[in-house]
């Protein structure tokens, strides 16, 4: 089956390349170390006797933030980590935060035989770790060829991926057969992996490491300074977190209704993809509201809408919010973005019905009274203004979110225990 994958990879890549390159150009930042996409990673220094090297792949920003405690612990253990990512935003965040924790940072190579093999020859890991849905057939094959164990941590299967892998069984074996152990982030993911043929002795339910996220809290003075920089006036703040097309317009509707009901309120929009800023700007110009983009420096004055179009600031912006809407959840979007950080910060949360990638989390939040679900843009506006007008309802949601987060902690420790176990076996 691997030869089938190798033969058809290039024709498929050629077909997909134009759209992929256009997306890379819009997002920017991909020119740096571009050769690493083809396996052109630096030759790493020779390992000291007794030192083990881990190749850890984390696809983007969310995963990069979640693996911080693991990187710190492995550094304390004396384990070398070579960290790779897929996106330019993930790469910038990794270089900003983890230079001291790693032996190197790079881009994950295109998963074709020559490129993957070239990267493996240069990195020479003793253990490979993939996060969440990262499962690449050639990468797994190269690990198998070299006798290197592979851990898939925080392992999950989206509804779409699970349906596709069930439909085409041989592909499922390509994607799961070469993994030494899966550390499932939920009981549902564990059951799905078992249904795809993963043996029970390769499965460990460790929980979701994103639920252990530790977010530095801004001091009151820092919050005040940030509000001033952003041009946010006195009053409450509504946040659209990781919004997708159509959701910015829904958030503007929520802002208008809230103000019509007599509440002083400003809006922060954080589009999931900053390259959409032109589309968002056209919408804001049409709205006749005063707005400012964070990437353009300090706001010249007070604004109605602040657009957070920079990388790595969502956590701080969330701390300014009184109510948070989680994006990619209003139809036609069905996957959802993570509600974890908003819950960890004790914020009242709203999301739409499309939380497919976080179905269990969202159901649990709803069951515990820690979030509100809305059917459409009109319902979003109604619930948002209701919460912004009622401090007691906001406090109840926030308290329930804090309890939920506390009850679901511990995944990092369980994950780290398995990683250390695998490293001990190598010794």
C-alpha positions in Angstrom: 0.0 0.0 0.0 2.9 2.4 0.7 4.0 2.1 -3.0 0.5 3.1 -4.1 0.8 6.2 -1.9 4.2 7.0 -3.2 3.2 6.7 -6.8 0.1 8.8 -6.5 1.4 11.4 -4.1 3.1 13.6 -6.8 0.2 13.7 -9.2 -2.1 14.7 -6.4 0.4 17.2 -5.1 0.7 18.8 -8.6 -3.1 19.2 -8.8 -3.3 20.7 -5.3 -0.2 22.8 -5.5 -1.7 26.0 -7.1 -4.4 26.4 -4.3 -1.8 25.5 -1.6 0.7 28.1 -2.9 -2.0 30.7 -3.1 -2.9 30.1 0.5 0.8 30.2 1.5 1.2 33.5 -0.3 -1.9 35.0 1.4 -0.7 34.0 4.9 2.9 35.0 4.3 6.1 34.0 6.1 6.7 30.8 4.3 9.8 31.8 2.4 12.0 31.4 5.5 13.5 27.9 5.6 11.4 26.9 2.6 13.9 24.2 1.7 12.9 22.3 4.8 9.6 21.5 3.1 11.7 19.3 0.9 13.7 17.7 3.7 16.5 20.4 3.7 16.8 20.5 7.5 20.1 21.3 9.1 22.4 18.5 10.1 21.9 18.3 13.9 24.9 18.0 16.2 25.9 14.6 17.3 24.1 13.4 20.4 25.9 13.1 23.6 26.2 9.6 25.1 22.9 8.6 26.9 21.0 11.6 25.4 17.8 10.8 23.5 16.4 12.9 20.7 12.7 13.4 20.0 11.2 14.7 16.8 7.9 16.4 17.8 5.5 17.6 15.1 2.8 20.1 16.1 0.8 21.4 13.2 -0.2 25.0 14.2 -0.7 27.6 17.0 -3.1 25.6 19.2 -0.9 22.6 19.4 2.2 24.7 19.8 0.7 26.4 22.9 -0.4 23.0 24.3 3.0 21.3 24.1 4.8 23.9 26.2 4.7 22.0 29.5 5.9 18.8 27.7 8.9 20.7 26.2 9.8 22.1 29.5 9.7 18.7 31.2 11.7 17.0 28.5 14.3 19.7 28.7 14.6 19.2 32.4 15.0 15.4 31.8 17.9 16.1 29.5 16.0 15.0 26.3 16.7 16.8 23.0 13.7 17.9 21.1 13.6 18.9 17.4 10.3 20.7 16.9 8.6 21.0 13.5 5.3 22.6 12.5 3.3 23.0 9.3 2.1 26.7 9.3 4.0 29.9 9.2 2.1 31.1 12.3 3.0 28.0 14.2 6.6 28.5 13.1 6.7 32.1 14.4 5.2 31.1 17.7 7.6 28.2 18.1 10.7 30.4 17.4 9.4 33.0 19.8 8.6 30.6 22.7 10.7 27.5 22.4 14.2 28.3 21.2 15.7 27.5 24.6 13.6 24.3 24.9 14.7 22.7 21.6 17.8 21.6 19.7 16.2 23.1 16.5 12.9 24.3 15.0 11.8 23.7 11.4 9.0 23.0 9.0 7.6 19.5 8.6 8.7 18.1 5.2 6.3 17.3 2.4 5.3 13.6 3.0 6.9 12.2 -0.2 9.6 9.5 -0.1 12.7 11.5 -1.0 11.8 14.5 1.1 10.8 12.6 4.2 13.9 10.3 4.0 16.2 13.3 3.6 14.7 14.9 6.7 15.0 11.7 8.7 18.7 11.3 7.8 19.4 14.8 9.1 17.3 14.8 12.3 18.0 11.2 13.4 15.4 11.0 16.2 15.2 8.2 18.7 11.5 8.8 19.2 8.9 10.5 17.0 5.8 12.3 18.4 2.9 13.4 16.4 0.1 15.6 17.8 -3.7 15.2 17.4 -4.6 14.3 13.7 -1.1 14.4 12.4 -0.5 10.9 10.8 1.6 10.9 7.6 2.2 7.5 5.8 5.7 8.2 4.6 6.8 9.7 7.9 5.5 6.6 9.7 7.2 4.3 7.1 10.6 6.0 7.6 10.2 5.6 11.4 9.4 1.9 10.9 12.3 1.4 8.6 14.7 2.8 11.2 13.1 1.0 14.2 12.0 4.3 15.7 8.8 4.2 17.9 6.1 6.7 17.1 3.7 8.2 19.6 0.5 10.0 18.6 -0.3 12.3 21.6 -3.7 14.0 22.1 -4.9 11.7 19.3 -8.2 12.5 17.9 -10.3 11.8 14.8 -12.7 14.3 13.5 -16.1 13.2 12.2 -14.9 13.7 8.6 -11.7 11.9 9.0 -13.3 9.0 10.8 -16.0 8.6 8.1 -13.3 8.7 5.3 -11.1 6.1 7.0 -14.0 3.8 7.7 -15.1 4.1 4.0 -11.6 3.3 2.7 -10.1 0.7 5.0 -6.6 0.3 3.4 -6.0 4.0 3.9 -6.8 3.7 7.6 -4.0 1.1 7.9 -1.6 3.5 6.2 -2.5 6.2 8.7 -2.6 4.2 11.9 -0.6 1.0 11.3 2.8 2.5 11.8 2.0 4.2 15.2 3.5 2.5 18.2 1.0 4.0 20.7 -2.0 6.3 20.5 -2.7 8.6 23.5 -6.3 9.3 22.9 -7.7 12.7 24.1 -11.2 11.3 24.7 -13.1 8.1 25.2 -14.8 8.7 21.8 -11.5 9.0 20.0 -10.2 5.8 21.7 -13.3 3.9 20.6 -13.0 5.2 17.0 -9.3 4.2 16.8 -10.3 0.7 18.1 -13.0 0.5 15.4 -10.3 1.3 12.8 -8.4 -1.8 13.9 -5.9 -0.3 16.5 -5.2 -3.0 19.1 -6.1 -2.3 22.7 -2.5 -2.6 23.8 -1.6 0.4 21.6 -4.3 2.6 23.0 -4.0 4.7 26.2 -6.7 7.2 27.2 -4.7 10.2 28.6 -7.2 13.1 28.0 -6.8 16.4 26.3 -3.5 18.2 27.0 -5.2 21.5 25.9 -7.3 21.3 29.0 -4.2 21.7 31.1 -3.3 25.0 29.5 -1.7 27.5 31.9 -2.4 31.1 30.8 -0.5 33.9 32.4 -3.0 36.4 33.7 -2.6 40.1 32.9 -2.4 42.4 35.9 -5.0 45.2 36.2 -2.4 47.8 35.0 -1.5 45.6 32.0 -5.2 45.1 31.1 -5.7 48.9 31.3 -2.7 49.6 29.1 -3.8 47.0 26.5 -7.3 48.4 26.4 -5.8 51.9 25.8 -3.6 50.6 23.0 -6.5 48.9 21.3 -8.8 52.0 21.6 -11.4 50.2 23.6 -13.7 52.6 25.4 -15.1 52.1 28.9 -17.8 49.5 29.1 -18.2 45.8 28.3 -16.4 43.8 25.6 -17.8 41.2 23.3 -15.2 38.9 21.6 -15.5 36.9 18.4 -12.8 34.3 18.8 -11.3 32.6 15.7 -14.1 33.7 13.5 -14.7 32.5 9.9 -16.5 34.0 7.0 -20.0 35.1 7.8 -19.4 35.2 11.6 -17.9 38.7 11.7 -21.2 40.0 10.3 -23.1 38.0 12.9 -20.9 39.6 15.6 -21.6 43.1 14.3 -25.3 42.3 14.6 -24.8 41.3 18.2 -23.0 44.5 18.9 -25.8 46.6 17.3 -28.5 44.8 19.3 -26.6 45.1 22.6 -26.2 48.8 22.1 -29.8 49.2 21.1 -30.7 47.6 24.5 -28.7 50.3 26.3 -25.5 48.5 27.1 -22.1 50.3 26.5 -20.2 47.7 24.6 -17.2 47.3 22.2 -16.4 44.4 19.9 -13.1 42.5 19.4 -12.9 40.4 16.3 -10.1 37.8 15.9 -10.4 36.1 12.5 -9.0 32.6 12.5 -6.9 33.5 9.4 -5.4 37.0 9.5 -5.1 37.0 5.7 -8.9 37.6 5.6 -8.3 41.1 6.9 -9.3 42.8 3.6 -12.7 41.0 3.6 -13.2 42.0 7.2 -12.2 45.6 6.5 -14.8 45.8 3.6 -17.4 44.7 6.0 -16.4 47.2 8.7 -16.3 50.1 6.2 -19.8 49.2 5.1 -21.0 49.1 8.8 -20.0 52.8 9.3 -18.5 51.8 12.7 -15.1 53.1 13.9 -12.6 50.3 13.7 -8.9 49.6 14.0 -6.6 46.7 13.1 -4.1 45.5 15.8 -1.4 45.0 13.1 -1.4 48.7 12.4 0.0 49.7 15.8 -1.8 51.6 18.7 -5.2 52.8 17.9 -5.4 56.6 17.2 -8.5 56.9 19.3 -11.5 55.1 20.7 -13.1 52.5 18.4 -16.3 50.4 18.2 -14.5 47.4 16.8 -10.9 46.2 17.2 -9.6 43.5 14.8 -7.0 41.3 16.3 -5.1 40.3 13.2 -1.8 39.4 14.8 -0.4 36.1 15.9 -0.2 34.9 19.5 -2.4 37.6 21.2 -5.7 35.8 21.4 -5.1 34.8 25.1 -4.5 38.4 26.1 -7.5 39.7 24.1 -9.7 37.0 25.7 -8.8 38.4 29.1 -10.4 41.7 28.1 -13.7 40.1 27.1 -16.9 39.9 29.1 -18.5 37.4 26.7 -16.8 35.1 24.2 -18.2 33.7 21.0 -16.3 30.7 19.7 -16.0 30.8 15.9 -16.3 28.3 13.0 -19.5 27.1 14.7 -22.3 29.0 12.9 -23.7 27.2 9.9 -22.5 26.5 7.2 -19.4 26.0 9.4 -19.5 22.7 11.2 -16.0 22.0 12.8 -15.8 24.7 15.5 -12.8 26.2 17.2 -11.5 25.3 20.6 -13.5 26.7 23.6 -10.8 25.6 26.1 -8.9 28.8 26.5 -12.0 30.9 27.1 -13.1 28.3 29.7 -9.7 28.3 31.3 -9.9 32.0 31.7 -13.4 31.8 33.2 -15.3 33.6 30.4 -18.9 33.1 29.5 -18.9 31.2 26.3 -21.3 31.1 23.3 -21.0 28.8 20.3 -23.1 27.7 17.4 -24.3 24.2 16.5 -21.3 23.3 14.4 -18.7 22.2 17.0 -17.8 18.9 15.3 -14.1 18.9 16.2 -15.0 19.6 19.8 -18.3 17.8 20.1 -17.6 16.1 23.5 -16.1 19.2 25.0 -19.0 21.4 23.9 -21.6 18.9 25.1 -19.9 18.7 28.5 -19.7 22.5 28.8 -23.4 22.8 28.0 -24.3 20.0 30.4 -22.5 21.7 33.2 -24.0 25.1 32.5 -20.7 26.5 31.4 -21.7 27.6 27.9 -24.7 28.6 25.7 -25.4 27.2 22.3 -27.2 29.3 19.6 -28.8 28.2 16.4 -28.0 31.1 14.1 -26.8 34.8 13.9 -30.1 36.1 15.3 -30.0 33.9 18.3 -26.3 34.8 18.8 -27.2 38.5 19.0 -30.1 37.8 21.4 -28.0 35.6 23.8 -25.0 37.9 23.6 -27.0 41.0 24.6 -28.8 39.0 27.3 -25.5 38.0 28.9 -23.9 41.4 28.6 -27.0 42.9 30.4 -26.9 40.4 33.2 -23.8 40.1 35.3 -25.2 37.3 37.4 -25.7 35.1 34.4 -22.1 35.8 33.2 -20.8 34.9 36.7 -22.7 31.7 36.7 -21.3 30.6 33.4 -17.8 31.6 34.4 -17.9 29.7 37.6 -19.2 26.5 35.9 -16.4 26.8 33.3 -13.7 27.0 36.0 -15.1 23.9 37.7 -15.2 22.0 34.4 -11.6 22.9 33.6 -10.4 21.8 37.1 -12.3 18.4 36.7 -10.6 17.7 33.4 -7.0 18.5 34.4 -4.1 16.0 34.4 -3.6 15.1 30.8 -0.1 16.6 30.5 1.1 14.5 33.4 -0.4 11.3 32.0 1.0 12.0 28.5 4.5 12.8 29.9 4.5 9.5 31.8 4.0 7.6 28.6 6.7 9.6 26.7 9.1 8.9 29.6 8.2 5.2 29.5 9.0 5.0 25.8 12.3 6.8 26.3 13.2 4.5 29.1 12.7 1.5 26.9 15.1 2.9 24.4 17.8 3.0 27.1 
